[in-house]
Amino acid sequence: MISAKIITDSVNEMGNRLTTFVLVFPRIVLAEFNTHRMISKNSASSRAIPFEKMVKMVEENPFIPINWMEEHKGMQGTTFITDQDDIYNLNYSWLMARDYAVQSAKQLSNLGLTKQVCNRILEPFMWHTVIATGSDWENFFALRAHD
């Protein structure tokens, strides 16, 4: 589900490039993406999406980590869990957490709580769409491209 599609790409007379992407990535990545000030961005709002639609998206197409990284110090680890039984158990536990979040969000919604709060409970399991425009992507990719 992770994707990046260029929707416009132009170079001015001075040779400066301006590129706009439609990006889809796990919602849990959004905070890190937003740390880059050189990128203009507009992103989907979980406050605006109807609660029932959000629940359906999370139930039918949840974000599940592609790899499970072992616990480590610092910002980037290098060792991933490879044992298939462990991976199965991690995926199962992740989806159980999703199911519990959906159940809790539904209970809160049934009690009359606004979708802006109920939808937030579902965010770790969501995919997120952003339109991003920038002219200097070198630093962004240098910081985010994992070996």
Buried (B, 14 or more C-beta within 10 A) or exposed (E): EEEEEEEEEEEEEEEEEBBBBEBBBBBBBBEEBEEBEEBEBEBBEBEEBEBEEBBEBBEEEBBBEEEBEEEEEEEEEEEEBEEEEEBEEBEEEBEEEBBEBBEEBBEBBEEEBEBEEBBBBBBBBBBBBBBBBBBEBEEBEEEEEEE
